[in-house]
Each structure stands twice: as C-alpha cells, then as structure tokens.
C-alpha cells in the first residue's frame, strides 16, 4: 500500500473510532440526565451513584449477608420505563443473577435478604442498543426489587 493511502486509511480509522466513542459517551450522558430527571420528578431520596454509573436507592438494607453477583435469588420485582410503563412484574421468582442484566448483577448484591432496592439502570447496563420485547433500544430501566432469599 502506498504511504499516502496508508496514512489516509489510518486517519479515517481514527475518526471512525472517535465518532463511535463519542456516541457511546453521549448515550451515557443522556442516560444520566434521564435518571437525574426521574429522581427529581419522583422525589426519590437517598439516591446513590456507584462508580459504574448505576443509580440506586436502598429502602431496606435487609440482612447482613449479601448475595454474590452469581447467586440464585428469589425476588419480587417490577420493571418499568421512565415514563411509568410497566414492562415486567413478578412475585416470588427464582433467578440466577448470572443470567440477568448488568444492572441487576451490580445492584442486587447491595442488599441482604429481606432488603428492598430501587435500581435506576442506564441503558448500557440493561439491554443497550437492542430492543427486548416491549423495551425499546437505549432504554433506562427502573426496577423495584424485594430480595426474599438467596443462595
């Protein structure tokens, strides 16, 4: 390959990578704004933000022992979009956290048995750019979860 063509290919590659990185960053920033507006609109107190970008509010810490991110848990939960549309709800369901979205793997271990948490999950920790059933792509997800048991 000629040196000038090689240089053009390198410049184009750098620009494409930069644009992709900037789009990902802008989605993260947009999700954060959406979550912060949701928190404000719903007057949610004691919201915490961990270093991964997960927002959460612990309503009840539960017991002193906490599940690992790969534990099997029994929970009651409701999942909704920020506009209040409920996309899923279940009681007394047994799940392996290993098989759940990243937001659950990070959030559920923050509480112990009998604990209650509200997870406000950025799209990248949910289903990302893929739609899932009635959940549109790039959706911020809100979950209210009661941790009943784990092992």
C-alpha angles and dihedrals in degrees: 000000000000115000094241093050090046090053092049091051090050092050092048091048092051091049093050092048090048093050092049091049092048092050091051091049092049090052089053091049091047091050091050091052091048092050093046090051090048090052091050095045092050097040092232110181130207095022115172130197118208124207092264093061096256114142118207143165119204111213093178124010092208122199126349095252115079130197121249120240088260098046125120109244136189111215148164111221147165122202122198142165119246090261089063097256107147109220098174141008131174140169128211093359121161116220137171106230086213088070097048134087119283092254090062094044089055099036108042094058088061090077135051131226111308089020125138127211140173112216120200102193125195113227093253090061091047124042097319117196093351124088114229116200106301092351111102121221117275092021124162106224128213119201130182106199133185111195106214102171141345140188 
